[in-house]
Amino acid sequence: MRWDPEIDSDVLLRQSAHLYSMYYEIIILIHRPFLPLYSNSSPSARSLASLKACVDAARACADVLAVLR
């Protein structure tokens, strides 16, 4: 499954955007508990990986929603 912002049908574009935005939201919800808390200690590799996953998902979701706008 790939995001295609050039879909001809408005209905299919909205359905696809909804599916992708929900997919990215689930990624954020899964990784959110592992995000590094603000502290003086250095974050672990796992928390940095979760932070990257959340940032990437948020950016991708914003791109999908920008196409809808």
PDB file as gemmi writes it, atoms N, CA and C in Angstrom:
CRYST1    1.000    1.000    1.000  90.00  90.00  90.00 P 1                      
ATOM      1  N   MET A   1       0.842  -1.169   0.000  1.00  0.00           N  
ATOM      2  CA  MET A   1       0.000   0.000   0.000  1.00  0.00           C  
ATOM      3  C   MET A   1       0.894   1.240   0.000  1.00  0.00           C  
ATOM      4  N   ARG A   2       0.642   2.131  -0.920  1.00  0.00           N  
ATOM      5  CA  ARG A   2       1.432   3.353  -1.020  1.00  0.00           C  
ATOM      6  C   ARG A   2       0.515   4.547  -1.147  1.00  0.00           C  
ATOM      7  N   TRP A   3       0.942   5.650  -0.560  1.00  0.00           N  
ATOM      8  CA  TRP A   3       0.186   6.894  -0.627  1.00  0.00           C  
ATOM      9  C   TRP A   3       0.340   7.485  -2.030  1.00  0.00           C  
ATOM     10  N   ASP A   4      -0.792   7.768  -2.659  1.00  0.00           N  
ATOM     11  CA  ASP A   4      -0.799   8.358  -3.994  1.00  0.00           C  
ATOM     12  C   ASP A   4      -1.659   9.614  -3.966  1.00  0.00           C  
ATOM     13  N   PRO A   5      -1.045  10.790  -3.897  1.00  0.00           N  
ATOM     14  CA  PRO A   5      -1.824  12.022  -3.835  1.00  0.00           C  
ATOM     15  C   PRO A   5      -2.475  12.388  -5.172  1.00  0.00           C  
ATOM     16  N   GLU A   6      -2.215  11.630  -6.209  1.00  0.00           N  
ATOM     17  CA  GLU A   6      -2.751  11.922  -7.539  1.00  0.00           C  
ATOM     18  C   GLU A   6      -4.000  11.098  -7.869  1.00  0.00           C  
ATOM     19  N   ILE A   7      -4.683  10.567  -6.858  1.00  0.00           N  
ATOM     20  CA  ILE A   7      -5.902   9.774  -7.095  1.00  0.00           C  
ATOM     21  C   ILE A   7      -6.962  10.684  -7.707  1.00  0.00           C  
ATOM     22  N   ASP A   8      -7.632  10.202  -8.744  1.00  0.00           N  
ATOM     23  CA  ASP A   8      -8.619  11.017  -9.457  1.00  0.00           C  
ATOM     24  C   ASP A   8      -9.910  11.214  -8.670  1.00  0.00           C  
ATOM     25  N   SER A   9     -10.349  10.218  -7.961  1.00  0.00           N  
ATOM     26  CA  SER A   9     -11.625  10.262  -7.254  1.00  0.00           C  
ATOM     27  C   SER A   9     -11.467  10.920  -5.878  1.00  0.00           C  
ATOM     28  N   ASP A  10     -12.327  11.902  -5.585  1.00  0.00           N  
ATOM     29  CA  ASP A  10     -12.296  12.560  -4.272  1.00  0.00           C  
ATOM     30  C   ASP A  10     -12.599  11.581  -3.141  1.00  0.00           C  
ATOM     31  N   VAL A  11     -13.532  10.678  -3.402  1.00  0.00           N  
ATOM     32  CA  VAL A  11     -13.910   9.708  -2.373  1.00  0.00           C  
ATOM     33  C   VAL A  11     -12.732   8.791  -2.051  1.00  0.00           C  
ATOM     34  N   LEU A  12     -12.076   8.279  -3.072  1.00  0.00           N  
ATOM     35  CA  LEU A  12     -10.928   7.400  -2.851  1.00  0.00           C  
ATOM     36  C   LEU A  12      -9.765   8.140  -2.199  1.00  0.00           C  
ATOM     37  N   LEU A  13      -9.563   9.388  -2.572  1.00  0.00           N  
ATOM     38  CA  LEU A  13      -8.499  10.188  -1.963  1.00  0.00           C  
ATOM     39  C   LEU A  13      -8.764  10.383  -0.475  1.00  0.00           C  
ATOM     40  N   ARG A  14      -9.989  10.715  -0.115  1.00  0.00           N  
ATOM     41  CA  ARG A  14     -10.328  10.908   1.299  1.00  0.00           C  
ATOM     42  C   ARG A  14     -10.231   9.604   2.087  1.00  0.00           C  
ATOM     43  N   GLN A  15     -10.700   8.513   1.501  1.00  0.00           N  
ATOM     44  CA  GLN A  15     -10.590   7.222   2.175  1.00  0.00           C  
ATOM     45  C   GLN A  15      -9.136   6.825   2.377  1.00  0.00           C  
ATOM     46  N   SER A  16      -8.335   7.013   1.359  1.00  0.00           N  
ATOM     47  CA  SER A  16      -6.915   6.684   1.454  1.00  0.00           C  
ATOM     48  C   SER A  16      -6.229   7.570   2.496  1.00  0.00           C  
ATOM     49  N   ALA A  17      -6.532   8.845   2.492  1.00  0.00           N  
ATOM     50  CA  ALA A  17      -5.941   9.766   3.468  1.00  0.00           C  
ATOM     51  C   ALA A  17      -6.350   9.380   4.883  1.00  0.00           C  
ATOM     52  N   HIS A  18      -7.592   8.975   5.056  1.00  0.00           N  
ATOM     53  CA  HIS A  18      -8.052   8.567   6.384  1.00  0.00           C  
ATOM     54  C   HIS A  18      -7.302   7.323   6.854  1.00  0.00           C  
ATOM     55  N   LEU A  19      -7.152   6.343   5.983  1.00  0.00           N  
ATOM     56  CA  LEU A  19      -6.426   5.126   6.345  1.00  0.00           C  
ATOM     57  C   LEU A  19      -4.975   5.429   6.708  1.00  0.00           C  
ATOM     58  N   TYR A  20      -4.326   6.251   5.909  1.00  0.00           N  
ATOM     59  CA  TYR A  20      -2.929   6.582   6.186  1.00  0.00           C  
ATOM     60  C   TYR A  20      -2.781   7.392   7.464  1.00  0.00           C  
ATOM     61  N   SER A  21      -3.681   8.352   7.699  1.00  0.00           N  
ATOM     62  CA  SER A  21      -3.568   9.148   8.927  1.00  0.00           C  
ATOM     63  C   SER A  21      -3.816   8.271  10.158  1.00  0.00           C  
ATOM     64  N   MET A  22      -4.713   7.322  10.072  1.00  0.00           N  
ATOM     65  CA  MET A  22      -4.942   6.399  11.187  1.00  0.00           C  
ATOM     66  C   MET A  22      -3.723   5.497  11.396  1.00  0.00           C  
ATOM     67  N   TYR A  23      -3.112   5.048  10.315  1.00  0.00           N  
ATOM     68  CA  TYR A  23      -1.908   4.227  10.399  1.00  0.00           C  
ATOM     69  C   TYR A  23      -0.795   4.988  11.120  1.00  0.00           C  
ATOM     70  N   TYR A  24      -0.583   6.237  10.748  1.00  0.00           N  
ATOM     71  CA  TYR A  24       0.467   7.032  11.391  1.00  0.00           C  
ATOM     72  C   TYR A  24       0.115   7.339  12.845  1.00  0.00           C  
ATOM     73  N   GLU A  25      -1.154   7.538  13.131  1.00  0.00           N  
ATOM     74  CA  GLU A  25      -1.565   7.764  14.517  1.00  0.00           C  
ATOM     75  C   GLU A  25      -1.272   6.530  15.377  1.00  0.00           C  
ATOM     76  N   ILE A  26      -1.507   5.347  14.850  1.00  0.00           N  
ATOM     77  CA  ILE A  26      -1.232   4.121  15.592  1.00  0.00           C  
ATOM     78  C   ILE A  26       0.267   3.969  15.848  1.00  0.00           C  
ATOM     79  N   ILE A  27       1.077   4.320  14.864  1.00  0.00           N  
ATOM     80  CA  ILE A  27       2.532   4.278  15.077  1.00  0.00           C  
ATOM     81  C   ILE A  27       2.921   5.197  16.232  1.00  0.00           C  
ATOM     82  N   ILE A  28       2.367   6.399  16.246  1.00  0.00           N  
ATOM     83  CA  ILE A  28       2.672   7.346  17.325  1.00  0.00           C  
ATOM     84  C   ILE A  28       2.203   6.800  18.665  1.00  0.00           C  
ATOM     85  N   LEU A  29       1.005   6.233  18.711  1.00  0.00           N  
ATOM     86  CA  LEU A  29       0.477   5.699  19.971  1.00  0.00           C  
ATOM     87  C   LEU A  29       1.308   4.527  20.486  1.00  0.00           C  
ATOM     88  N   ILE A  30       1.828   3.711  19.588  1.00  0.00           N  
ATOM     89  CA  ILE A  30       2.656   2.572  20.000  1.00  0.00           C  
ATOM     90  C   ILE A  30       3.989   3.050  20.576  1.00  0.00           C  
ATOM     91  N   HIS A  31       4.608   4.037  19.941  1.00  0.00           N  
ATOM     92  CA  HIS A  31       5.945   4.474  20.348  1.00  0.00           C  
ATOM     93  C   HIS A  31       5.934   5.539  21.446  1.00  0.00           C  
ATOM     94  N   ARG A  32       4.800   6.157  21.678  1.00  0.00           N  
ATOM     95  CA  ARG A  32       4.728   7.257  22.640  1.00  0.00           C  
ATOM     96  C   ARG A  32       5.202   6.894  24.049  1.00  0.00           C  
ATOM     97  N   PRO A  33       4.846   5.728  24.586  1.00  0.00           N  
ATOM     98  CA  PRO A  33       5.316   5.399  25.945  1.00  0.00           C  
ATOM     99  C   PRO A  33       6.834   5.293  26.066  1.00  0.00           C  
ATOM    100  N   PHE A  34       7.532   5.109  24.974  1.00  0.00           N  
ATOM    101  CA  PHE A  34       8.974   4.930  25.014  1.00  0.00           C  
ATOM    102  C   PHE A  34       9.749   6.213  24.725  1.00  0.00           C  
ATOM    103  N   LEU A  35       9.050   7.322  24.564  1.00  0.00           N  
ATOM    104  CA  LEU A  35       9.732   8.585  24.286  1.00  0.00           C  
ATOM    105  C   LEU A  35      10.569   9.003  25.483  1.00  0.00           C  
ATOM    106  N   PRO A  36      11.719   9.609  25.203  1.00  0.00           N  
ATOM    107  CA  PRO A  36      12.578  10.026  26.318  1.00  0.00           C  
ATOM    108  C   PRO A  36      11.950  11.185  27.084  1.00  0.00           C  
ATOM    109  N   LEU A  37      12.006  11.097  28.401  1.00  0.00           N  
ATOM    110  CA  LEU A  37      11.528  12.192  29.233  1.00  0.00           C  
ATOM    111  C   LEU A  37      12.636  13.222  29.361  1.00  0.00           C  
ATOM    112  N   TYR A  38      12.247  14.443  29.617  1.00  0.00           N  
ATOM    113  CA  TYR A  38      13.242  15.488  29.786  1.00  0.00           C  
ATOM    114  C   TYR A  38      13.973  15.250  31.097  1.00  0.00           C  
ATOM    115  N   SER A  39      15.240  14.979  31.016  1.00  0.00           N  
ATOM    116  CA  SER A  39      16.056  14.750  32.209  1.00  0.00           C  
ATOM    117  C   SER A  39      17.512  15.017  31.875  1.00  0.00           C  
ATOM    118  N   ASN A  40      18.342  14.966  32.889  1.00  0.00           N  
ATOM    119  CA  ASN A  40      19.767  15.212  32.685  1.00  0.00           C  
ATOM    120  C   ASN A  40      20.496  13.988  32.136  1.00  0.00           C  
ATOM    121  N   SER A  41      19.905  12.805  32.271  1.00  0.00           N  
ATOM    122  CA  SER A  41      20.566  11.591  31.784  1.00  0.00           C  
ATOM    123  C   SER A  41      20.400  11.480  30.272  1.00  0.00           C  
ATOM    124  N   SER A  42      21.326  10.774  29.658  1.00  0.00           N  
ATOM    125  CA  SER A  42      21.248  10.606  28.210  1.00  0.00           C  
ATOM    126  C   SER A  42      20.180   9.573  27.862  1.00  0.00           C  
ATOM    127  N   PRO A  43      19.440   9.798  26.781  1.00  0.00           N  
ATOM    128  CA  PRO A  43      18.384   8.852  26.394  1.00  0.00           C  
ATOM    129  C   PRO A  43      18.972   7.558  25.840  1.00  0.00           C  
ATOM    130  N   SER A  44      18.208   6.495  25.976  1.00  0.00           N  
ATOM    131  CA  SER A  44      18.661   5.201  25.471  1.00  0.00           C  
ATOM    132  C   SER A  44      18.441   5.119  23.957  1.00  0.00           C  
ATOM    133  N   ALA A  45      19.040   4.114  23.358  1.00  0.00           N  
ATOM    134  CA  ALA A  45      18.880   3.912  21.919  1.00  0.00           C  
ATOM    135  C   ALA A  45      17.426   3.599  21.575  1.00  0.00           C  
ATOM    136  N   ARG A  46      16.740   2.877  22.449  1.00  0.00           N  
ATOM    137  CA  ARG A  46      15.331   2.533  22.209  1.00  0.00           C  
ATOM    138  C   ARG A  46      14.468   3.790  22.213  1.00  0.00           C  
ATOM    139  N   SER A  47      14.725   4.692  23.170  1.00  0.00           N  
ATOM    140  CA  SER A  47      13.899   5.898  23.231  1.00  0.00           C  
ATOM    141  C   SER A  47      14.171   6.819  22.048  1.00  0.00           C  
ATOM    142  N   LEU A  48      15.401   6.856  21.573  1.00  0.00           N  
ATOM    143  CA  LEU A  48      15.696   7.656  20.389  1.00  0.00           C  
ATOM    144  C   LEU A  48      15.056   7.068  19.137  1.00  0.00           C  
ATOM    145  N   ALA A  49      15.010   5.751  19.059  1.00  0.00           N  
ATOM    146  CA  ALA A  49      14.342   5.105  17.925  1.00  0.00           C  
ATOM    147  C   ALA A  49      12.841   5.395  17.944  1.00  0.00           C  
ATOM    148  N   SER A  50      12.255   5.396  19.138  1.00  0.00           N  
ATOM    149  CA  SER A  50      10.835   5.717  19.253  1.00  0.00           C  
ATOM    150  C   SER A  50      10.567   7.171  18.909  1.00  0.00           C  
ATOM    151  N   LEU A  51      11.470   8.046  19.310  1.00  0.00           N  
ATOM    152  CA  LEU A  51      11.330   9.458  18.977  1.00  0.00           C  
ATOM    153  C   LEU A  51      11.390   9.656  17.462  1.00  0.00           C  
ATOM    154  N   LYS A  52      12.295   8.973  16.809  1.00  0.00           N  
ATOM    155  CA  LYS A  52      12.400   9.067  15.361  1.00  0.00           C  
ATOM    156  C   LYS A  52      11.145   8.528  14.683  1.00  0.00           C  
ATOM    157  N   ALA A  53      10.610   7.418  15.188  1.00  0.00           N  
ATOM    158  CA  ALA A  53       9.389   6.847  14.611  1.00  0.00           C  
ATOM    159  C   ALA A  53       8.218   7.812  14.757  1.00  0.00           C  
ATOM    160  N   CYS A  54       8.116   8.459  15.908  1.00  0.00           N  
ATOM    161  CA  CYS A  54       7.025   9.415  16.134  1.00  0.00           C  
ATOM    162  C   CYS A  54       7.163  10.642  15.239  1.00  0.00           C  
ATOM    163  N   VAL A  55       8.363  11.157  15.127  1.00  0.00           N  
ATOM    164  CA  VAL A  55       8.586  12.339  14.289  1.00  0.00           C  
ATOM    165  C   VAL A  55       8.324  12.013  12.823  1.00  0.00           C  
ATOM    166  N   ASP A  56       8.796  10.878  12.365  1.00  0.00           N  
ATOM    167  CA  ASP A  56       8.565  10.473  10.974  1.00  0.00           C  
ATOM    168  C   ASP A  56       7.079  10.276  10.689  1.00  0.00           C  
ATOM    169  N   ALA A  57       6.368   9.654  11.620  1.00  0.00           N  
ATOM    170  CA  ALA A  57       4.930   9.426  11.440  1.00  0.00           C  
ATOM    171  C   ALA A  57       4.163  10.745  11.454  1.00  0.00           C  
ATOM    172  N   ALA A  58       4.539  11.647  12.331  1.00  0.00           N  
ATOM    173  CA  ALA A  58       3.864  12.950  12.389  1.00  0.00           C  
ATOM    174  C   ALA A  58       4.099  13.743  11.108  1.00  0.00           C  
ATOM    175  N   ARG A  59       5.322  13.702  10.612  1.00  0.00           N  
ATOM    176  CA  ARG A  59       5.641  14.413   9.369  1.00  0.00           C  
ATOM    177  C   ARG A  59       4.871  13.813   8.191  1.00  0.00           C  
ATOM    178  N   ALA A  60       4.822  12.498   8.108  1.00  0.00           N  
ATOM    179  CA  ALA A  60       4.102  11.835   7.015  1.00  0.00           C  
ATOM    180  C   ALA A  60       2.608  12.124   7.096  1.00  0.00           C  
ATOM    181  N   CYS A  61       2.069  12.129   8.295  1.00  0.00           N  
ATOM    182  CA  CYS A  61       0.645  12.431   8.472  1.00  0.00           C  
ATOM    183  C   CYS A  61       0.350  13.871   8.059  1.00  0.00           C  
ATOM    184  N   ALA A  62       1.229  14.791   8.416  1.00  0.00           N  
ATOM    185  CA  ALA A  62       1.044  16.189   8.010  1.00  0.00           C  
ATOM    186  C   ALA A  62       1.085  16.320   6.497  1.00  0.00           C  
ATOM    187  N   ASP A  63       1.943  15.560   5.839  1.00  0.00           N  
ATOM    188  CA  ASP A  63       2.000  15.593   4.373  1.00  0.00           C  
ATOM    189  C   ASP A  63       0.705  15.087   3.746  1.00  0.00           C  
ATOM    190  N   VAL A  64       0.159  14.022   4.314  1.00  0.00           N  
ATOM    191  CA  VAL A  64      -1.112  13.472   3.810  1.00  0.00           C  
ATOM    192  C   VAL A  64      -2.228  14.492   3.982  1.00  0.00           C  
ATOM    193  N   LEU A  65      -2.301  15.114   5.142  1.00  0.00           N  
ATOM    194  CA  LEU A  65      -3.356  16.079   5.402  1.00  0.00           C  
ATOM    195  C   LEU A  65      -3.182  17.348   4.573  1.00  0.00           C  
ATOM    196  N   ALA A  66      -1.951  17.698   4.255  1.00  0.00           N  
ATOM    197  CA  ALA A  66      -1.716  18.869   3.389  1.00  0.00           C  
ATOM    198  C   ALA A  66      -2.268  18.635   1.992  1.00  0.00           C  
ATOM    199  N   VAL A  67      -2.175  17.400   1.513  1.00  0.00           N  
ATOM    200  CA  VAL A  67      -2.738  17.084   0.198  1.00  0.00           C  
ATOM    201  C   VAL A  67      -4.250  17.235   0.228  1.00  0.00           C  
ATOM    202  N   LEU A  68      -4.873  16.830   1.300  1.00  0.00           N  
ATOM    203  CA  LEU A  68      -6.331  16.949   1.407  1.00  0.00           C  
ATOM    204  C   LEU A  68      -6.769  18.404   1.465  1.00  0.00           C  
ATOM    205  N   ARG A  69      -5.966  19.214   2.085  1.00  0.00           N  
ATOM    206  CA  ARG A  69      -6.321  20.619   2.234  1.00  0.00           C  
ATOM    207  C   ARG A  69      -6.305  21.298   0.889  1.00  0.00           C  
TER     208      ARG A  69                                                      
END                                                                             
